[in-house]
Amino acid sequence: MIVGHEEPIAAFLDAARSDRLHHAWLLAGPEGVGKGTFARAAARWLLAAATGPDVPGDRLEVPETHTISSLINAGSHPDFKLLERLPRPNSEDLARSITVDQVRSLQPLFATTPSMSARRVVVIDAIDDMERGGANALLKNLEEPPASTIFLLVSHAPGRLLPTIRSRCRLLRFGPLTAEQVGIVLRHALPEADGSEVDSLTRVAEGSPGNALRFAGLDIASLDAAIETLAARGDSSNALRTALGRTLATKSAQPRYEAFLERAPSRIAAAARWGRPDMGDTVALWRQARDIADRAVRQSLDPQLTVVEIAGLVAKLAQADPPAKG
């Protein structure tokens, strides 16, 4: 389900209907706003539209009962390929990158004509995750595009891509969703969540439903409330940060601990954006908190001590009152 993004959808459909469909599209915007959802929906629509007139021409919708939908859902459509990070062997974690071997695996597809229509589609989600060798291999396909092939490249940071890749693509920009739109996505994705959880997730989403979904089920409202108490009142007795450290240090609390490692530095960054009189000191606090958070999981730092240290940095925000807002 695509929510919002009316402008990129209209631009894409207009190009398709007027037979001006570029061979490569760069779908650029913040992470988690729906670019991957758009890419998959566009691929489904392109392949279904190429088989006959039984799909709408004014929106990217293909019924689940359509043959193309069934084949893509089963991972067996011969003219569709999705490149994304794969699970590591014997692990639930994903590989760090999309490999050059994955890109090279496309070549047999390009060596034959499309099977079900005159079109095939390749989705790469996200091209930011592609190792350098893979990017160079992909570039050859973009420079000399295989016949009847459309590439849909998802990117959260297009400025970091090879300029030669960007220059071969038509750009579609995706922006953050409104709070109302985020709520629609969350209610669809979390049908069993109550209204208060959806509301709290909407507040932390910052226009990105994907960002909010990472915090689902973690009672993010109470975690943010604890962080806000530290920022507003300080913690001269160390009692608040010590209690929070004990709460987040248990093995079962690991997801909430990782959420804290993200939310606490974000709260300090928000204070800096408010234009505090001690902005330079606040930015320094944010950098310190961010650096500790970045090392915490990677270096297996002690969770309780880490929470106490970062919470102490948040508590320093209470030493200077922010200017009145509004």
JOLINVEN-V199824 format. One line per field, one symbol per residue. phi: phi as a letter, one per 40 degrees, with the letter a starting at -180 (. if undefined). A space follows every 50 residues. Layout:
phi->???
This chain:
phi->.cbgfcccccccccccccgbcccabbcbidcgchccccdccccccccccc ciccbccbacbbdcccdcccccccgbccbbbbbaccccdfacccccaccc ccccccddcccbcdcbacabbbbbbbcccccdccccccdccccbccdgbb bbbcacaccccddccdccbccbcbbcccdccddccccccbcccccccccc cccccfgbdcccccbcgbfcccccccccccccbgaccgcccccccccccc cccdccccccccccccccccccccgccbddcccccccccccccccdccbf ccdccccccccccccccccbcccccg
